[in-house]
Amino acid sequence: MAKLIYSAIGSLDGYLADEKGNFDWAAPDEEVHAFVNDLLRPAGTYLLGRRMYEVMSVWEHPDVFENQTPVVLDFARLWQAADKVVYSATLDEPTTARTRIERTFDPDVIRRMKETAASDITVGGPTLAAHAIAAGLVDEWQLITVPTVVGGGLRIFPDHVRVDLELVDERRFAGGTVYTCYRTRQ
């Protein structure tokens, strides 16, 4: 059975974006970016909310990355190769290949997807992830913590949900960023 993985890059105080919606402080350096690529490599499907999809859809256009590093180009290839399911009540049609729009998040559909998928599934964006977390669907939590405190904004985790986790991996990077991976305790 495929795992549903919540993967997020956030501030030390638990935010994905600051109060103005900025997340430029979270841009990974080459070392962290290569590591993120390796984390995403086994995933075949990305579940995304509309806002996260709109941010990430730039990776569909290789011309934007013309003179970029091999690490950046590798990420673009990973994005393009994955199936994408976008949860949105407002998007009419996808702007990227291998993408479908779903109007509502249905936990039973995700359970069936996990049972039948040939590779792991990621959920991106804290708003959509909150639905998966509340439904008890997240199997693994891949968190990249940037050594920055932003003081408020879009939180990585939802309120009023308790999930007990087991630390299964960790890594420190030269710039002070830290990766931790947890598995949901059953």
N, C-alpha and C positions, 0 to 999 in steps of 0.2 A: 504494500500500500504506500502511496506517495505521502510525503510529509507536507503540511502547510506551514510555511516559514514566514514569520514576520521579521523583516529586515529593515533597520532604520539607522540613519546617521543623525545624531542629535547632540545637543549641548550637555554639559555636565549637570545642569539643573533640569534636564528632561524635556527640552523643547526641540522640535523639528524646524521651526521657523520662529523668528523673533516677533515682537508685537506689530511690526510694520510688514510682516510677511517675508522678510529677507532671510535667506539661508546661505548667503555667500560665504559666511564664516565656516560653513560645513564642507566646502569644496575640498575633496581629498587630494593629498599630494600623490606623486607617482607611486610610492610604496603602498599607500593605503588603497589607491585606485586599483592597482594590480591585484591586491588581496580581495577587494570587493568583486572584481571580475571572476576570480576563482570561486568565491562563494556563490555567485549567480550561475556559473557554468552548468551545474547539474539541473537547474530549474528549466522546465519546458513551458511553463505557463505563468504569466504575471497577472494577478488580480489587482486592479487599480481603481481608485476613485477618479472622478472627472478632473479635479484639480491636479492630482499627481500625474494623470495621463497627459494633460495639456503641457505640463512641465517636461515630461519625459519624451514626448513625441518628437522633439527636435532630433533625437538619435536616429530617426528614420531617414534623415537626409544626409548622406555621406559627404556631399559637397560642402556642408557647413564645417566639416572637420578635415578639410583638405590638407592642411599642413600640420596636422596634429601628431602626437606621439603614438607609438604602437599600442600603448596601454589604452589610450582614448579610442583608437580605431577598433581595438579588440572589444571594448564595451559596446560600441555601436553595432558590431557584428552580433554580439550576444543579444542585444535588444531586438534587432531585426529578425533573428532566428526564432525568437520565442513567440508563442501564442499569447495574445493579450485579451483579457476580459475586462471591460470598462463598465463600472456601475454608475449610471447617470440617468436622471429623469429629464435632463435638458438636451443632451447631445443627440442630434438627429442621426448622424452616421459617423463612423470612424474616419480619421484622416491618415491612418497608418495601415500597412498590410498586416495580415494575420490577426486581425482585431475584430471583436464583436462587442456590441453594446447590450448590457442587461439593465433593465429598469429597476429591479429590486434585488436585494441581497437575500437569498434563500439558503439557510444553513443546510437543508436536506440536499440541495443541488451541489453544494460544496462537498458534503460527505460522499456523495456518489462520484464526484470528480476525483476525490482523493482515492477512492476504491479502484477506479479504472485508469487513472493516469499512469503513463509509463515513466514519468519523471516527476520530481518535486514541483511544488507550486509555491510561489511567493505571493504575499499580500503586501501591497505598498500603499503608504499614506495612512496616517493615524485615524482618520475618520472612518474609512472602510475597515481598517484593522480592528477598530473598536467593536464592530459588529461580529467579526470572526472571534475575537477574544471573548466577548460576552456569550457567544454560542458554544464556547469550549472547543473551538476547531483548531487553534494554533498549537502545533506540535513542537516547534522550535522557534527560538527568539534570538536573532543575530543582531546584536547592538554594537554600533560603532560610536563611541563617545569622544567628542572633540573637546579639548581642554579650553572651553569657553563657557562663560555664564552669561545668558542673555536676559534673564530677569522676567520673562513672560513671553507669551505667544501661543503657538500651536503645540500642544502637549503631545508627547510620543504615546503616552498611555491614557486610556479612558479612566474616568473616576468611577467609583462604586463597583469595581470588579476586583476580586481576589483570585489569583492564580499562584499556586505553589510551584516553584521552579527548582531545577537541579543544574548547577554549573557543569558544563561538559567541555568547554574550551575557553581559552583566553590568550590574548597576545597584546604586547605593548609595541608601539611604533616609535621611531626616533623622534618624531615631532611632538610626542606626548599623547597622541590619540591612542585609545584602548579599545580592543575588540573583546566582547564577552559573548559567549553562546550558552544559552540555557535550553534545557528540554523541560517540557511540561510534565510535572509529576502526575502519575495516574493514580 
